[in-house]
Amino acid sequence: MSAALEPGTWADVAIVGGGAAGLSAALFLARAQRRVVVFDAGRPRIAAVTHIHELLGSENTTPDDFLAHARNETVGYGAEIRNEEVVSVEPRPDGRFDVHSVDTSTTAGAVVLATGLVDVLPDIPGLTELWGRDVHVCPCFSGHEVRNAHIIVMGIAEQLAQSAKFLTAWTPHVTVITRSKFDATTVRRLHRLDVTMIDDDVSELELADQRLAAVHTETGRRLEADAVFIATPLRARSHLAATLCDVTTDGFAVTDIDGSTSRRGLWAIGNARDPIGHLAHAVADGARVGPWVNDYLIDRTLDPTS
């Protein structure tokens, strides 16, 4: 096992983001005997939920336990994890990168961005308090846990019909609340699935004993409910990709299938490039990018100008 790096030195690979994607990449690269530094700002999106689902071998594990186990595995092969937020990454003329946090600077041969995303939540009373508990974003991740429950679907129009359709696999009690208008075909399909559609907007989530009791609408309706699924706008958590490579309008890195960006030596994985990817996809992304980064570093050894 290689020794931990001293702050302010160099690394073969700097990985920005210590969630599932970043740690998965770090595990491969550390096992490939690369000097790896993972920068972890400590705000994983998965921390909002109480238990992990859809990840084989980790079903019903808490996010804290999952991440602690992943960190221990990665450190066990010699990677270093720094609990620091990266504030800038500067490309060097020699093809390397200077990675700066508030406390340290590290020169890396390659950089992997695993910085995740942020759900942009509307300003609705009760929403923040119930986020990750009775307010969910993904039917695939949480549908089983609310089977046969009374569900309210709300949020941006583009995703509402799909979310409502998916949820009928777990419960016959699905209600969509929106002022947005669906086309006739979508309305007909949702009606066939017994989805209720209400032409209104949600104004408040009512809590009782710290759980969801009901949803209130702008016209004064009160609907008892067990859970809410909200379709939210998504944006990149970090500004780093936008300073280094091509990005989408929401700040997500534009990549090839292997995670490579428009800048040589820079990769992006997980939700830093794929906003709809699940936890299993993030783990797979990290495992997928590792061999490509390792191959790039070997080629750089053979030809430093490549």
C-alpha positions in Angstrom: 0.0 0.0 0.0 1.4 3.4 -1.0 2.0 6.0 1.6 -0.5 8.9 2.0 0.5 12.1 0.1 1.7 15.2 1.9 -0.6 18.2 1.3 0.6 20.5 -1.5 2.5 17.9 -3.5 1.5 16.0 -6.6 -0.8 13.2 -7.6 -1.3 11.1 -10.7 -5.1 11.8 -10.4 -7.1 14.3 -8.5 -10.8 13.3 -8.1 -13.1 16.2 -7.2 -16.0 14.7 -5.3 -16.2 12.0 -2.7 -19.6 10.4 -3.5 -20.3 7.1 -5.1 -18.8 8.0 -8.5 -15.7 9.6 -7.2 -14.9 6.9 -4.8 -15.6 4.2 -7.4 -13.0 5.8 -9.7 -10.6 6.2 -6.8 -10.9 2.6 -5.9 -9.9 1.4 -9.4 -7.1 3.9 -9.8 -5.6 3.2 -6.4 -5.7 -0.5 -7.2 -3.8 0.4 -10.3 -1.1 1.8 -8.0 -1.8 5.4 -9.0 -1.3 8.2 -6.5 -4.9 9.4 -6.0 -6.2 12.3 -4.0 -10.0 12.6 -3.5 -11.3 16.0 -2.5 -14.6 15.7 -0.6 -16.6 18.8 0.3 -19.0 16.6 2.3 -22.4 17.4 0.7 -23.5 14.2 -1.0 -26.9 14.4 -2.5 -27.6 10.8 -1.3 -27.4 12.1 2.3 -31.0 13.5 2.0 -32.5 10.0 2.1 -32.5 7.6 5.1 -31.7 4.4 3.2 -30.2 3.4 -0.1 -32.2 1.5 -2.7 -31.5 0.0 -6.2 -27.9 -0.7 -5.5 -27.1 -4.4 -5.5 -25.4 -5.4 -2.3 -26.3 -2.2 -0.5 -30.1 -2.3 -0.3 -31.4 -0.5 2.8 -27.9 0.6 3.8 -27.8 4.1 5.3 -25.9 6.7 3.2 -23.4 7.3 6.0 -22.6 3.5 6.3 -22.3 3.2 2.5 -20.0 6.1 2.1 -17.9 5.2 5.2 -17.4 1.6 3.8 -16.5 3.0 0.3 -14.0 5.4 1.8 -12.4 2.7 3.9 -12.0 0.4 0.8 -10.5 3.3 -1.2 -8.1 4.4 1.5 -7.1 0.7 2.1 -5.5 0.7 -1.4 -3.5 3.9 -0.7 -5.8 6.7 -1.9 -5.9 9.9 0.1 -9.2 11.6 1.0 -9.1 15.3 1.9 -12.2 16.8 3.4 -11.7 20.0 1.4 -13.7 21.9 -1.3 -11.8 22.5 -4.5 -12.2 26.2 -5.5 -10.4 26.1 -8.8 -8.6 23.8 -11.3 -6.0 25.4 -13.5 -4.6 23.7 -16.6 -0.8 23.9 -16.9 1.2 24.3 -20.1 2.7 20.8 -19.6 -0.8 19.2 -19.7 -1.1 18.7 -16.0 -3.5 20.5 -13.6 -3.1 22.6 -10.5 -5.9 21.8 -8.1 -6.6 24.4 -5.5 -8.6 24.1 -2.3 -8.8 26.7 0.4 -5.9 24.9 2.3 -3.8 23.0 -0.3 -2.6 23.0 -3.9 -1.9 19.8 -5.7 -0.5 19.2 -9.2 -2.2 16.3 -10.9 -1.6 14.4 -14.1 -5.3 14.0 -14.7 -8.5 15.3 -13.1 -11.9 13.5 -12.7 -14.9 15.7 -11.8 -17.4 13.8 -9.7 -19.1 16.9 -8.3 -22.8 15.9 -8.6 -25.8 18.1 -8.9 -28.3 20.2 -6.9 -32.1 19.9 -7.0 -33.6 23.4 -7.4 -36.5 23.4 -5.0 -39.5 25.8 -5.2 -40.2 28.0 -2.2 -43.2 26.0 -0.8 -43.7 25.8 3.0 -43.0 22.3 4.3 -41.0 21.1 1.3 -37.6 21.5 2.8 -38.6 19.9 6.1 -39.9 16.8 4.3 -37.2 16.6 1.6 -35.8 13.0 1.3 -38.4 11.7 3.8 -41.9 12.1 2.4 -40.9 14.2 -0.6 -39.1 12.2 -3.3 -37.7 12.8 -6.8 -37.3 9.4 -8.3 -40.1 6.8 -8.6 -37.6 4.1 -9.4 -35.6 4.8 -6.2 -38.6 5.2 -3.8 -41.6 3.7 -5.4 -41.5 0.4 -3.5 -41.4 2.3 -0.2 -44.7 4.0 -0.9 -46.6 1.2 -2.5 -50.4 1.5 -2.2 -49.9 5.0 -0.7 -51.7 8.2 -1.8 -49.2 10.1 -3.9 -49.1 13.7 -5.2 -47.0 14.4 -8.2 -45.9 18.0 -8.8 -43.2 20.1 -10.4 -41.9 21.0 -13.8 -44.3 20.0 -16.6 -41.9 18.0 -18.8 -41.5 15.2 -16.3 -44.9 15.0 -14.6 -46.6 12.6 -17.0 -43.7 10.2 -16.9 -43.4 10.3 -13.1 -47.2 9.7 -12.7 -47.2 6.8 -15.2 -44.2 5.1 -13.4 -45.8 5.4 -10.0 -48.9 3.5 -11.1 -46.6 0.4 -10.9 -46.7 0.7 -7.1 -49.9 2.4 -6.3 -53.4 3.1 -7.8 -53.6 6.4 -5.9 -51.7 8.9 -8.0 -52.8 12.5 -8.4 -51.0 15.1 -10.5 -51.4 18.8 -9.5 -50.4 21.2 -12.2 -51.5 24.2 -14.2 -49.6 22.9 -17.2 -51.7 21.3 -20.0 -51.0 17.9 -21.4 -51.7 16.9 -24.9 -54.8 14.8 -25.6 -52.9 11.5 -26.0 -51.1 12.0 -22.6 -54.4 12.8 -20.9 -56.0 9.8 -22.3 -53.2 7.5 -21.3 -53.1 8.8 -17.7 -56.9 8.4 -17.4 -56.6 4.8 -18.5 -54.1 4.4 -15.6 -56.7 6.0 -13.2 -54.3 8.9 -12.6 -56.2 11.9 -11.2 -55.3 15.3 -12.7 -56.1 18.6 -10.9 -55.7 22.0 -12.6 -54.1 23.8 -9.7 -50.7 24.5 -8.1 -49.4 23.3 -4.7 -49.1 26.1 -2.2 -48.1 24.2 1.0 -47.2 20.8 2.5 -48.9 20.2 5.8 -46.9 18.4 8.5 -48.1 16.3 11.4 -45.6 14.8 13.8 -42.8 15.7 11.3 -44.5 13.7 8.5 -46.6 14.7 5.5 -50.3 14.9 6.3 -51.8 16.8 3.4 -51.1 19.0 0.4 -52.7 22.4 0.0 -53.4 24.1 -3.3 -53.6 27.7 -4.3 -57.3 27.5 -4.8 -57.8 26.3 -1.2 -58.1 22.5 -1.7 -56.7 20.2 1.0 -55.7 16.7 -0.2 -54.6 14.1 2.3 -51.4 12.4 1.1 -48.7 10.0 2.2 -45.9 11.2 -0.1 -45.1 13.7 -2.8 -43.0 13.2 -5.9 -41.6 16.4 -7.3 -39.9 17.0 -10.6 -37.4 19.7 -10.1 -34.9 21.6 -12.3 -31.4 20.3 -11.9 -28.1 22.2 -12.1 -24.5 21.2 -11.6 -23.3 21.6 -8.1 -19.9 22.9 -9.0 -18.8 25.7 -11.4 -15.5 23.8 -12.1 -16.6 22.1 -15.3 -17.8 25.4 -16.8 -14.3 26.8 -16.3 -12.5 23.9 -17.9 -14.6 22.2 -20.7 -17.8 22.3 -22.7 -20.9 22.2 -20.6 -24.7 22.3 -21.0 -26.8 25.3 -20.1 -27.2 23.9 -16.6 -23.5 23.5 -16.1 -23.2 19.7 -16.7 -20.0 18.6 -18.4 -20.5 17.4 -22.0 -18.7 14.1 -22.3 -18.1 11.0 -24.5 -19.5 7.7 -23.2 -16.2 7.1 -21.3 -16.6 10.4 -19.5 -13.9 12.3 -21.4 -14.5 16.0 -21.8 -13.5 18.5 -24.4 -10.3 19.1 -22.4 -7.6 16.4 -22.6 -6.8 14.9 -19.3 -10.1 15.9 -17.8 -13.0 13.5 -17.2 -16.5 14.0 -15.6 -18.5 11.2 -14.1 -21.8 10.5 -12.3 -24.2 13.4 -12.0 -21.5 15.9 -13.0 -22.3 14.7 -16.5 -25.5 12.8 -16.3 -28.2 14.5 -14.2 -30.7 11.6 -14.4 -28.2 8.9 -13.4 -28.9 6.8 -10.3 -26.5 5.6 -7.6 -25.7 2.4 -9.5 -24.9 4.4 -12.6 -22.6 6.6 -10.6 -20.7 3.6 -9.3 -20.5 2.1 -12.8 -19.3 5.5 -14.2 -16.4 5.5 -11.7 -15.5 1.9 -12.6 -15.7 2.8 -16.3 -13.5 5.9 -16.2 -10.7 4.3 -14.2 -9.2 2.2 -17.0 -9.4 5.2 -19.4 -7.6 7.5 -17.0 -5.0 4.9 -16.3 -4.4 4.3 -20.1 -4.1 8.1 -20.6 -1.4 8.3 -17.8 0.5 5.4 -19.4 0.4 7.1 -22.8 1.7 10.3 -21.2 4.6 8.4 -19.8 5.4 7.1 -23.2 5.0 10.5 -24.9 4.7 13.5 -22.5 3.6 15.7 -25.4 0.6 13.5 -26.3 
